[in-house]
Amino acid sequence: MSRYFFHLHESGSVTLDEEGSELADLAQGRHFGLKGARGLMAAQVCEGHLYLDGKIQVVDAGGAEVMSLPLAEAVAISPPTA
């Protein structure tokens, strides 16, 4: 198990994950990060807005960035059909 931290970069500010999460591997870290991004986006939609310019930066216990998850890639957006 490894500890990963999921820092949110959005609208010019950074919200640091101070606790992190123990996960089996980086693939599980990607799944965890995407699930968190989608939850954040769902909350934004409930408030009447959606910001797609942010990202979740995944950092290992040593402080090295191991992955970056753009919010815009966390969901598939389908255009309206005629």
PyMOL commands that set and color helices and strands:
alter all, ss='L'
color gray80, all
select helices_A, chain A and resi 26-46+71-73
alter helices_A, ss='H'
color red, helices_A
select strands_A, chain A and resi 2-10+13-15+21-23+55-60+65-70
alter strands_A, ss='S'
color yellow, strands_A
deselect
rebuild
show_as cartoon
